[in-house]
Amino acid sequence: MPIIQVKLTKGRSVEQKQRFAQAVTRAAAEHLGVREEWVSLIFDEYERDNWATGGTLHSIKFEPGHGKQGAGESAQ
């Protein structure tokens, strides 16, 4: 039974996470040769103040909305 842990900053909608869960579940079942019912996903969501990349907190490094669908490309 695959358990897939997904770590991301807070801010994705339930609909986005649902679509992601469906796509990952299908891919895992296909590539690992298991039934979709056996695949579990766990979302660990973090505030941007609790995540840093390259020594800079994401709350400082990225503008609000960065990484969300429709967000600008400037900070990528």
Backbone hydrogen bonds in HBPLUS format (Angstrom, degrees):
<---DONOR---> <-ACCEPTOR-->    atom                        ^
c    i                          cat <-CA-CA->   ^        H-A-AA   ^      H-
h    n   atom  resd res      DA  || num        DHA   H-A  angle D-A-AA Bond
n    s   type  num  typ     dist DA aas  dist angle  dist       angle   num
A0040-SER N   A0002-PRO O   2.95 MM  38  6.27 163.5  1.98 155.3 160.8     1
A0004-ILE N   A0040-SER O   2.76 MM  36  6.08 170.0  1.77 156.4 158.6     2
A0042-ILE N   A0004-ILE O   2.83 MM  38  6.23 151.5  1.91 156.5 160.3     3
A0006-VAL N   A0042-ILE O   2.76 MM  36  5.99 172.1  1.77 168.7 169.2     4
A0044-ASP N   A0006-VAL O   2.78 MM  38  6.03 170.6  1.79 163.6 165.5     5
A0008-LEU N   A0044-ASP O   3.02 MM  36  6.43 158.8  2.07 163.5 167.3     6
A0046-TYR N   A0008-LEU O   2.95 MM  38  6.28 148.2  2.05 141.9 151.4     7
A0010-LYS N   A0046-TYR O   2.83 MM  36  5.47 151.0  1.91 142.2 141.9     8
A0017-LYS N   A0013-SER O   3.06 MM   4  6.38 166.0  2.08 153.4 156.6     9
A0018-GLN N   A0014-VAL O   2.83 MM   4  6.00 152.1  1.91 148.9 157.4    10
A0019-ARG N   A0015-GLU O   2.98 MM   4  6.21 164.1  2.01 150.8 153.9    11
A0020-PHE N   A0016-GLN O   2.97 MM   4  6.16 160.4  2.01 148.7 154.7    12
A0021-ALA N   A0017-LYS O   2.83 MM   4  5.97 161.2  1.87 147.4 152.7    13
A0022-GLN N   A0018-GLN O   2.97 MM   4  6.22 157.4  2.03 149.9 155.5    14
A0023-ALA N   A0019-ARG O   3.02 MM   4  6.25 164.0  2.05 150.2 154.2    15
A0024-VAL N   A0020-PHE O   2.90 MM   4  6.08 170.0  1.91 160.5 163.1    16
A0025-THR N   A0021-ALA O   2.92 MM   4  5.87 156.7  1.97 142.9 150.2    17
A0026-ARG N   A0022-GLN O   3.01 MM   4  6.18 163.6  2.04 148.5 152.5    18
A0027-ALA N   A0023-ALA O   3.04 MM   4  6.25 164.8  2.06 147.7 152.1    19
A0028-ALA N   A0024-VAL O   2.81 MM   4  5.94 164.4  1.84 153.2 157.8    20
A0029-ALA N   A0025-THR O   2.96 MM   4  6.06 167.3  1.98 151.4 155.1    21
A0030-GLU N   A0026-ARG O   3.01 MM   4  6.16 162.2  2.05 148.9 154.0    22
A0031-HIS N   A0027-ALA O   2.91 MM   4  6.02 174.5  1.92 156.3 158.0    23
A0032-LEU N   A0028-ALA O   2.83 MM   4  5.60 148.3  1.93 147.6 154.9    24
A0033-GLY N   A0029-ALA O   3.00 MM   4  5.48 121.7  2.36 130.9 140.1    25
A0034-VAL N   A0029-ALA O   3.17 MM   5  4.74 145.0  2.30 124.5 133.3    26
A0038-TRP N   A0035-ARG O   2.94 MM   3  5.49 158.3  1.98 116.8 123.9    27
A0039-VAL N   A0036-GLU O   3.12 MM   3  5.44 161.5  2.15 112.4 118.1    28
A0050-ASN N   A0047-GLU O   2.91 MM   3  5.41 159.7  1.95 115.6 122.4    29
A0059-SER N   A0048-ARG O   3.25 MM  11  4.76 134.4  2.47 116.6 108.7    30
A0058-HIS N   A0051-TRP O   2.80 MM   7  5.87 161.9  1.83 168.7 162.5    31
A0053-THR N   A0056-THR O   3.08 MM   3  5.57 153.2  2.15 147.8 143.3    32
A0056-THR N   A0053-THR O   3.23 MM   3  5.57 166.5  2.25 111.8 115.9    33
A0060-ILE N   A0057-LEU O   3.01 MM   3  5.40 145.6  2.13 107.6 117.5    34
A0061-LYS N   A0057-LEU O   2.84 MM   4  6.06 166.5  1.86 155.0 159.6    35
A0062-PHE N   A0058-HIS O   2.98 MM   4  5.52 168.2  1.99 139.2 142.1    36
A0066-HIS N   A0063-GLU O   3.13 MM   3  5.75 158.5  2.18 141.4 141.9    37
A0068-LYS N   A0065-GLY O   3.06 MM   3  5.59 162.6  2.09 138.9 140.1    38
A0071-ALA N   A0068-LYS O   2.95 MM   3  5.43 158.9  2.00 139.6 138.8    39
A0076-GLN N   A0073-GLU O   3.28 MM   3  5.68 167.8  2.30 117.0 120.5    40
